[in-house]
Amino acid sequence: MRCCISARTVAQLSKSFTYCSANRPLPRPVHSLHRHTIVAWKQPSLSLRSSSTGCVRPYVTGDLPTTSVFWPRKRCCHSEFLPTCTGCSVRSAVAASSTTDMSIPSGKTEQQVPLYPDRHIQACAAIQDPLTWKGDLLALGIHSDALTVKEGEATSINDSALQKLDKALDGVITEFIIAAEFTAKAGSSHTARVGGSARFVSIVGLGKKDNASVEPEWGPSTYQKMGTAIGVAAKAHKAKTAAAFIVGSAPEQAAGRITQGAMLSAYEAVRFKKAQPKLTGGSWTSLEKLQVLLPEGADVGRAQQSVERSCAMAKGAIVTRYLVEAPPNICTPTHLANAAAKIAEGASDVMTLEVLEKEDCEKLKMGCYLAVAACSEEPLKFIHLTYKPKGPVKKKIALIGKGLTFDSGGYNLKVGGMIELMKFDMGGAGAVFGAAQIIADLKPEGVEIHFISASCENMIDGKGMLPGDVVTASNGKTVQVLNTDAEGRLTLADALVYAEKKCGAEAIVDVATLTGACMVALGTSMCGMFSPNQQLVSQLKQAGSKSGEKLWQLPLEDDYWENCKSPIADMTNIGGRFGGAITAALFLKEYVDFEKIPWAHLDIAGAAWDHKAHIATGFGAQTLAEWAISQGQ
């Protein structure tokens, strides 16, 4: 972004400068620009360079005629672009010059970027014959039992209801079976334009009817996969309205699973594109309405309840996606705090927000968290969002999310790749605040929930944490920092102590994009789960079954703790090359009284990001919400 400044403006700026012919920085700082640098674009010129303290010092390479100065695109405390930073004396000097002397392209500020969509898909369940439905996309769910399959190929339709639909649609289903070799395998689908009351018709495989389940033990349900196929087809064909119908009987709860899958798969990451699709406001999909059609005799009330609950679940996961996909010049710790504030504002009768600043954290002696945050000029935000139900409270729980809005690795700089993806290192906080959105919408009874994130950046600066430093957590335990890129566990340590001591949590689950070791062990479709409490493990597995998210338990091998012992401190923050996900979990175990308080750690480093589609997955929000709701029942 270039900003042309006139000689008059330069003269105004130069009042603060002392000329130096030796091209050395002057001892008197001119202005703190929050990590921004102004670099000379033409010579002879004057340029400002950042010192290690964050203050900008001038260099002079000659006289000061009219010159052009390059303003780099960097974030500051108020805006994405430096020239719009309120209260900035350099900005004031620029504004004082003639408007004809400068050209500042308009750009989004943090306030203009939506925290989450202002519009969601309207979904409902209704008893209706699919042949009478009018709209853009009609999806028919078909079990493989309805087809005659010989030698792995479907040859004909053997279900009378499906035969009736095929005849009414001029044989399009038969064409799919023959031409596309459709066998109704679960999740398979084909779409064609028919030009009738429905512009497009999709057939979606549901597999064998006996194997179809609303809540399978592992992964998304058959009906959620159907919804996923609907969302994909809606995106591909720009459908604004869609309907789903399962040929044959299905449980009413299937309506909710279809809705859940459709809302999540219809998602499009378009906020930061100039040529956005024609979507309304902060919307994220072209699909506006979804109807789940039911046969005569179905319990439409029960189906509608399932749809509404799934809408809330999907909305929370989309909030998580919005936060995780946002670039680090947008999603700062302050942005996360603003997102929490918006969630609290939407449910002010049951939610309150407290944001601790640096001074507050110093009083609480959060030495581990403060050591990580010290390297960044972005202010830290310790975010504490509390949900209190209107009725009696049976249990207090805490959900803690790692909130590193950017992780450079610190002095142990990430040079092996993926540094450009480190905006997703707040995926744990994103999941926690997505769960908070779900709780705000559903308002469960009987459980008080504390949503916590110790948010900051992990950057490089002379005043910050160095390899070899010893830092002290808020519970008094000392840590020798052998690797500044193992910073997430340091922030979580103080957050765990806070949840136990200040919130009185009776059960704690933390979630974090913590280790590459977990990605290597489990890949990118599931998260690693660590806990010494098998009852809590079972509860989380059940919550994962309801949400369709995969959790795999990994061992807390106590013998590995020997690798984390320090000769000069209570522990080190890494445990050597092997078993990195386990030693990270063992480190966190030191900061919670796990014998009295059930605790689990979820490592979502692989599951938080879709490396093929290059988008956030929203993983964790639904599972955390399902578990939290169950604690009040």
N, C-alpha and C positions, 0 to 999 in steps of 0.2 A: 504494500500500500504506500503510494508516494504522496508526499505533501509538499508542495512548492511554497517556500517562504520568502517573502520579499526582504530587501535590504533593511527596511524599517523594522520588520520583525526581528531580524538578526541583531539589529542595534539594540532592541529592547532586551533580547536575551543576553547580549554581550555586556550589559551593565553588571552582571554577576560574575563576569570572567576577568581573570588577570592574564595578560599576555605572557607567553613563555616561548621563547625562540628555540628551546632545546627539545620541544616535542615531548615533554614529560608531563604527567598528570600533576595538577596543582594541588596543594595541600588542603584547600578549602572546598568542600563538596558544594555543588550547586543545588542539586535536587535529587530526591530519591524517586526513581521511576519504577519501582517494583519489578526489577529484573529487566526492564526495557533498555535498549541501547539505541542511541541515535548516531548513525554513521554517515560521514560525509559522502556525497554522491558525486560531486564535482570538485575540482581543485582550481584555485586555492580555496580552502574551506576551513570551517571549524567543525570539530566533531566531539561528541560526548561519549565517553566510554564508562561502563560500569566498573566500579571497584569491587573488591571482595566483600566490602561491607554493604553492598547494595546501593551505595550512593554513586551518582554520576559525576564524573570529573571531566573537565574540558581539555581537549588537545587543540593547539592552534598550529596550522601549517602555512599560514600566510595572512594576507589582508582579508577583510571581510566584505567582499562585494556581494551583489545579489547571488544567491546560490540555491541549489535544490538539496533538500535534506531527505533522507530515506527514513520513514517511520515503519519499523518492522511490525508485523502483526503479532502482538503478544497480549496476554491477558493482564489486567490490573484489577484493583479492588472493585471497580465499578463497571467496567465494560470490557468487551472483547478487544476493542481497539484503543490504543493509547490516546489519540487526540480527543476522545470523548470522556476521558477520566475526570470526574468531578473533583474540584478542589486542587487540580494539578496546576502549579504555577506556570509550567511550560505551555500547557494547554491554554491558559489564560492569555499568555503572551501571543500565542498563535491566533486566538480569537480576536485579539485587539487589532490585528492587521486587517487590511481590506479583504473582504470576501472574494474579490476578484483576483487576489494574489495567490489563492490556494484552492486546491481541488481535492476534497476528501471524499472518497467513495463511501456511500452508505453501507452499513453492514449491521448484522444482527447483534444486539447486545444481549447480555445474560437475561435481562428482564423480558426480551422479546421471544426467547426460546421457550416453548411450552415445557413444563415439568412432566406432563403426561397428556394424552389426548383429551380434547374437550368434547369429543363425541365418540360413542362406542356403538357397536352393532346392536340393533334392537332385535332381540330374540324372543320367541314365544312358542308354545306348543298348542296345537289345535287339531280337533277331529275334522278331517277333510279327505276326500278322495283325491289322490294325486293328479288324476286326469282332469279335474276341474280347476286346478291351480294355475294361475297366470303369473308369469314373471320371467326372469332372465335364465335361471339355472335350476333344473329339477334333478335331484340326485336320488337314485334308487339303490338301496342297500340289498344285496342279494347273497343268500347263503349258498354254499356249494352244493348243499343237499337238493336245491331246486333245479340242478342241472344233471343231465346224464353224461357221465364222464367215462370214456373208454381209452385205455392206454395213455392216460395223462392228458387227453383232449376232450373238451366238452362237445357233444354232438347234438344235443337237443335240450329243450326245456321240459321238465316233467312236473312243474308246479302250476296248478290251474290259475292261481292269481297272477303269476308272472306271465303266463300265456295270454291272459286277458290284456295286461299292460302292453305286451309286445305287439299284439294285434292292433290296439288303439294307437300305437306309435309307429305303425306301418312297418313292423318287423325290424326296427332298429336294434333291439336287443339280440335278435338272432344274428344280425350282421356283425355285431360285436363278438359274439361267440365264435363265429366262423372266421371272419377276417382278422380279428385281433387276438384270436386264440384265448379268449377270456374264459377262465375256469373258476372265477369267484374266490381266488386266493385272498386271504385277509389283507386289506390295504391296497390291493390292486384296483385300478380304475381306468375308464376310458370315457371320453366326452365327444359328442357330435352335435352339430347344429341341425335342428329339426324344423324350426320355423313355425311351430304350432303355437299353442297357448304358452308353452315354455320355449324360449329361443334355443336353449341348449339342454341336452339331457346327458347326465353322467350315470354310468352304472359303476357301483363300488362293491368290491368283493368283501364278504364278511367271514369267509371260511366256513367250517362246519358249525352247524347250529349248536351242537353240544359243547363245543369248545369256546363259544362266545361268552364273555363275562363282563359285567360292569366294572368289577374290581378284581383284575387278575393279580396273581402274586408278584408278577414282575413286569414292569413296563406299562405302556399305555394299553387301554382296553381296545377290543375290536371296534367298539362304537366310536371311541375317540379317533381311531385311525380313519374311520369313515368321515368324521368331521374334518380331519386333516386333508383328505382328498377333496372335500367340498371347498375348503379355503383355497387350496392350490388352484382348482379349476376356476373359482371366482376371480382370482388374480389374473389368471391367464386370459380369461375372456371378458374382463372388466365388468363382471356382473354386479349389479347393485342390489338385486333381490335374489334370494335362493331359498329352496325348500328341500327338505330331506324326508324320505319315506322308506321304512324298512319293510320289504315284502315278507309277509308272515309275521308272527307274533314276536314281541320283544318286550322286556321289562320297561316300565315307565322311566326308570332312572337312565335308560339309554339316551333319552332326549337330552339330558344334561351333558353326557359324555360327547355326544355329537356336537353340541353347542361349544363346549370347551375346545375340542379339536379344531373346529372351524374358525373360532375367534383367534386362536394362536397362529394357525397356519395362514390366515388371511393378512397377517401383519406385513407391512412394507416399511422399510427404513428410508424415509424420504425427507426428513426434516431439514437436512443440510444440503439438499440439491437445489440448484437454481431452477432447472426444468422439472419441477415437481408435477406429478399427476394432478388432475383437477379434483383435489380432495378438499373437503370443507374444513376451514380453520386449522386446528392442530390435529386433524384426523390422520389415521395411519393405514386406512384401507378403503378401497372403492366399494366394498360390500357394506350395505346399509341395513338390510333386513334379512333375518333368517327365520324361517318357520319350520318346525319339526311337525310333520303331519302324522296323525295317529289314526288307527282304524276305529270303526265303531265299537263301542263298549270299553274303550281304554279309559283309564283314570286320568283325565286331563289335568285335574288339580295337582295330583302328585307329580305328573310330568312337568308342569309349569314350575313347581317348587324346585325341581332338579335343575331346570333351565336357569332360573334366577340365581341359584347358588353357584352354578358353573360360570355364569357371567361374571360374578364377583371374583371368582378364582382367576379367571382369565384376565380380568382387568388388572388384578394385582401383578400377575406375571408380565403384563405389558408395561406397567409402571417400572418394574425391574429392568426390562429391556430398554426403556427410554433412558433410564439413568446409566446403565452399563454401556450403551452404544455411544453416548455423548462424548465428544472429544474432551481432552483434559483442559483446554482453554475455556470450555463451557462448564463441565462438571467438576467444579472445585469443591473443597470442603464447605464453603459458603453455599454453593448450589445445593449440595446434599441437605444442609440445614434448612434451606428454603423449601425443598421438597417435603421434608418432615413437617415444616410449618403448614404447608398447604394441606397435607393429610390431616393434621390436627384441626385445622380450621374447618374442614369438611365434616368433622365429627366432634365438634367442640363440647358436646354434652357428655362425652365419655373419654375424650383424649386431651392430654396436656403435654406441652413441650418445654424442655429445659435444655439450653445450649451452654455448655461450660466453655469459657474462653481460656487462654493461656494462663492468666493469673489464677483462675479457679483451679486449674489442674496442678499448678505449682503448690497451692495450699494443700491439695490432696496428696502431694508428693508422688505424682505419676511420672517418675523419672524415666522409665522405659519409653513411654509414649512421647514425652517431651524431647527425649534425645533424638527420636526419629524426625519429629516435626521441626527441630531446630535448623535443619538445613534448608528449609523452604521459606520464601517470603510470603507465600500464601498463608494466611492465619489458620491455625488449627481450629477445629470445631468438634468438641465432644458432645455428641447428640444423644439426648435421652428423651424418648417419646414414651408416654405412659398411657395405657388403656385401663380404665376402671369401669367395670360393668355397673349398671344401675342397681342390681340386686346384690345379695350377699356374695362374698368372695370365698371360694373353697380352696383356692391355691394361687400362689404368686409364682410366676415364671419369668425368665429373661431370655430374649433372643439377641445375640450379639453378632454383628457383622463387621468384618474387616473393611475399613473404609479408606484405603490408599488410592486417592484419585489419580495419582500417577506415581509409578515406581521406576526411578532411573537405576536403582540398585545402590545408590550412594557411591562411596569411594570404591566399592566392589561393583563397578559399573557393569551393566548388562551388555557385554560385547559379543555374546554368543547368539544373538538374534532375539526376536520377539519384543524388543524394547518399544517398538511402535504400537504394540498391543497392550502396553501396560496401563492404558486407561481402564482396562477391565479389572484391575486389581482392587476395585471397590465392589466387585461382584457380590461379596458377602453382604455389604451394606445395602446394595441394591435389592438383594433377596429379602433382607429384613424389612426394608421399607415397603417392598411389594406386599409382604405379609401384613404389614401394618395397614395398608390400603384395604386388603381383604377383610381384616378384622373391623376396620372402620365401617365397611359396608354391611357386614353380617351381624356385628354387635353380639357376639356370643355371651352366654351367661356363665357366671361362676368362676371366671378366671381373670386375674389381674396380670397384665402383660407389660413388660418393660422392653422396649426396642432400643438397643444401644449400639452406637458406632463411634469409635475413637478415630475420627477422620483427619487426615493430613496428607501431605506429599512426602515422598522420600527423594530428596535431591542432594546436591553436592555444594558445600560451602565451608569456608574455613572455621566458622563458629559452630559447626554441627558435629555429629557423631563420627568418630574415626575408628577404623579397625583396631582392636586392642583396648578400646575404652571399657571401663567398668561403670555400669549404670545401676541404679537402685529402683526397684519397682515399689508400688504403693503399699505392698505388704512387707517391705523391708528386705526382701531377697535381692541379692546382687547378681548381675549378669555380666560376664566378660563377652564383649561383642567381637567375635572372631570373623563375622561377615556382615557387612552393612546391608546386604541384599536379603538377609533373613530378618527383615524388619517387621513384617506383619505380626509375627508372634509376640514381638515386644509391645505393640499397640494393644493386642488382644489381652496380654497379661494384665495390664492395668484396668482394662474394661471388665475382665472376669472378676477381679477383686472388687471393683465398684458394684457390680451386679449382686455380689454376695453380701458385702458389708453395708452398702448404702440403700440397696433396693429390697433387701431381705428375700431374694429369690429362693424358692424351694426346689427349683429345677432349672437348669441352664443348658441351652444349646448354642454353640458358636458355629458360625459358618464363614468360610474364608477361601479365597483363591490362594492357597498357602504354599503348595510345593509343586515343582515340576516333577518330583519323584512320584507323586500320586498320578499325574498324567501318564507317566511311563508305565506305571503298574496297571492302571485301569482303563487307559484310553480316554476318549472324550464323550462317552455317552452315559457315564455314571459317576457318582461321587464316592469318595472313601469316607467311611463312618467309623469313628473310634469312640469307645466308651467302656468303662469298667462296670457299667450297670446294664445287665442284660434285659431287664424289664423296660428300660428306656429305649434300648435297641429295638425291641419288639414293637414298641409304640411308634417309633420313627419308621420302621419298615411298613407298618400298617398305613401310616400317613402317606408314605411314598406310593403304596398300592392305590390309594384313593386318588392321588394326584397324577399318577402315571409316570412319576420320576423314579429313577433307579438309584438305590443306595446299597452299597456293598460294604459289609463290615470287614475291617482290617484289624490285625492284632495290636494291642498295646503291650509290646514285649519289654518287660521291666529290665531285662538284662542289657538292653540297648542304652539304658540311661547312663551306664558307665562311660559311654562315648561323649556324654555332655558334661562331664565333671571338669572343673577348672582348678588349677593350682592356686589361684589368687582370689577367686570369687565363688559364690555358691554354685554357679553353673555357667556353661557357655550357651550361646544362642544357636549353635549348630552342633551336630553330632557325627561329623565325618561324612564320607562319601556314600556310604550304604545305608539303606533304610531311612531315607530322609523324611518321608511322610510320617513314619512311626516316631522318630526322635522329635519331630516338630509337635506331634500330639502329646508326647511325654513331657515336653517343655510346658505346654499349656496346662497339663495336669497339675503342675506345681503351684498353680495360682487359683485353685478352687478346692474346697474341702469336699472331695468327691466321696468320702466315706459317709458323709451326712447329706450331701446334696447331689442328686442324680445329675450327671453332666455328660454331654456328648459333643464331639467335635466333627464337623462335616467339612471335608476338603473338596471344594468344588472347582479346583483349578482346571480340570479338563472339561467339566460339564457346563461351565458358565458361558462358553464361547463356541459357536459353530464355525470351525475352521474351514469348512468347505464353502458355506454360504457367506462367511465373513460377517456374521451378525451375532448379537447377543441372543442367548436362548431364553433368558428369564428363569433359569433353573433355580429352584429352592424356595421361591415365594409360596407356592401352593403347598408344598410339603410342610413348611414351617407353620403355615396357617392351619392346616389340617391337624397337626399335632397340638398346636396351642388350643384350638377349639375343643379337642378331646380332653384336655386337662380340666375343663370346667364341668364335664359331664359325669 
